[in-house]
Amino acid sequence: MTVRVRFAPSPTGHPHIGNIRTVVFNWLFARQNNGQFVLRIEDTDRTRYVPEALRAITESLRWLGMDWDEGPDVGGPYGPYVQSERLALYRQKAEELIEKGWAYRCNCSPERLERVRAAQRAQGKPPMYDGHCRNKPPGAVSPDEPHVIRLKVPREGKTVVHDLLKGEIAFENRLIDDQILLKSDGYPTYHLAVVVDDHLMHISHVIRADEWLPSTPKHVLLYRAFGWEPPVFVHVPLVLGPDGKKLSKRHGAVSVAEFKRQGYLPEALFNYLALLGWAPGEGDEQEIFTREELIERFDLRRVKLSPAVFSYEKLDWMNGVYIRNLSDEALLERLIPFWQEAGLIPSPVPAEELERLMILVPLVKERIKRLRDVVPLTDFIFTEIEPPAPEKLIGKKMTARQSLEALRSAHELLKNLVPFDAATMEPRMRQLAKDLGLKAGQLFTIIRVAISNKKVAPPLFGTMEALGRQKTLQRLAQAEEILAAYITETEAHA
Ligand code: GLU
């Protein structure tokens, strides 16, 4: 069988990461079987339609490196791939079902339907259409008056869904509603459109989230009504937040655009998503996979039945691994947009600035989990700093005077150091600490605060090299003034 799978999003906003995980499964399955991956836009619910959504969807897939063989932008033999452009087809199919005795016209007013539902609720019954128009003689509801077309669900027996992961699931027909197939505005409902399109687009496997399982018996009935062979159904577990509730904004990023903005690498996110509900197998602990390995190893039959829990912590870890695996040059390229976005460097980047950035890259590589982390870690190198408070400039177990002395000595040393680079600086500064009778950490912390006004910053010597001699000396001088003023002040009050 030729494998043909699809992602059929409704353009209602930014795609949710849980849906994107399901796309990853579809895409991997298509690629490993040399099949086709189809993008189809299900825009039949006009009330929830968001015009920018289509772009958000395609950008998200592209950023994650998932291409599609057929779709609204690339075309294909079974188009159009946007449901609102296929309305005539759905009407024709719905009429076909009326002729076959599998559907009927219904002109019940919204008020009547509401009364029926209210009565059902009062009796504690699930709200369902009561079949008022089901047995009217043909022609009783004219095609020219406002009406909907409903599926004539058999009253008895069961409808069995075959699911690749869950096996057979039987649904009692009497509990299945006479589903509306075509609305009075001429738009199909999801149920009619999805079945017609999956069939006409030759979809072999419908891989979608568990939440669609309750709809599937209706789809199975529709396949039977049309006399079509249903595809293989694969309902994959939902993605939950760490607290066991459906993953939502409360938990953190949920749209691909947001993950991108925070500085996750697309290849890391892709790897992480592939493992959300799937694992290579018992005893196989491998977690870092290239895209090619995932295409080869992914096994649709091994997708877990229980919901997958999204762990931001694990994703951060994985992203850090991917960051450290990049060459310095490759990481630099990825970091530049984040520095630019924060307004720290211009665009395009001047050549001398590039040199400075290249000094910083190896220093930050081990210290960031997300690309964006580089901004608070290094901003002080590009911008002026708030003058540090004098208390912060006093070394551990040291007096203000000793600290000032240490700053002045370091200043003296650095003023004449040639070349002004980390390798030359480090042994000289360590020696200086010894000469002053200080621990290296005592001296270095004072200098770190003086140049960055931060307790945590990238390694000191590389940072000073990147900052350059002039700025380094300026900040040391500023710190000396602050401490000197503080000493005068405290002594005056003593
Ligand atoms: N349009 C549906 C959605 O928004 C597609 C469900 C399916 O894959 O059948 O997710």
Boltz pocket constraint, residues with backbone or C-beta under 6 A from the ligand:
constraints:
  - pocket:
      binder: B
      contacts: [[A, 6], [A, 8], [A, 9], [A, 10], [A, 42], [A, 190], [A, 194], [A, 207], [A, 208], [A, 209], [A, 212]]
      max_distance: 6.0
